[in-house]
Amino acid sequence: NDVNPKNGNEIRMGVELDKNRRAVAYYVLTKHPGDYQLGSLADRTSVRIDAANILHLYLMDRVNQTRGVPWLSASIIDLNMLHGYREAELVAARTAASKVGFFVSRAGDGFLPDDLEQDIPIMDAEPGTFHQLPKGVEFQAFDPSHPTSAFADFERSILRGIASGLGVSYHSLANDLTQTSYSSIRQGSIEDRDFYKNHQQYLIKHFVEPVFRAWLTQSITKGMVNLPIDKFDKFADGISYRPRGFQWIDPMKEINAQVIGLQNGLLSLQDVESVYGRDVEENFAQIQKDKQLADQYGLKFAFEPFGGGASGFGPIKIDPDGEPFGD
């Protein structure tokens, strides 16, 4: 910790706090720490940037926290363990693939080596060559045995722990679908997408929206956007942010479920469009454009009205297995 001599504010981990523990400035290095050469650490300098010009995003875990905790911190030990295990397995596999042996002379002589390494006689081994041992010399094989059957299970177990620390499913992290079923991968995907959607909304609220409002303020002030400044709140608050959507594993069942939700008033058209990262107004505009293009070529859509019913969405009946039946 340090203190700003000009105003007496506390500086914690590069963040300057006032007496109310509110961030008022950030101290940023002028160069990346990795750019410094050995012995030049004393030359590192930082500049003070007012907090109004910084968007500092992090998830707060405790009171008075000034910096965020990396998301990988919960899995860093497992990641290091997995790295060490893979390296050990690679060394063991290379050692096992390079089986050699020792020449043992009961009399202590009679063997002429190809070379010496640290006063130990060695002999080169080449493919397709045979050697005759001198008299009194025996060959003692060096056969390192290492069980490799546990590698896959151990790696899978470590990756599951890493996935839990990151808040995602194992199959999403490891790209391993060998032990998944429709139910398990669907359940994992739903939890993953809930996790992603929460972070999407967090990023929109704390980064995308502030950047847009700052851009709109400057654009109106400088005349780049022809809007009166008293209409700022109307346009700034009327923006709808749409993050990316997600395709489902079984689109037929999901779409049928959405139709049932629409019929019973549990979902709106915008709810359905939001699943795919789209806007209902854009969808209607595109359908209208397709209609006009069809009229231009004398064509008629076969799916009008939507769903084949007078209400526009039905009737569709779903059997217990999730498949449609009936008219």
Order of alpha helices (4+ residues) and beta strands (2+ residues): beta-beta-beta-beta-beta-alpha-beta-beta-beta-beta-alpha-alpha-alpha-alpha-alpha-alpha-alpha-alpha-beta-beta
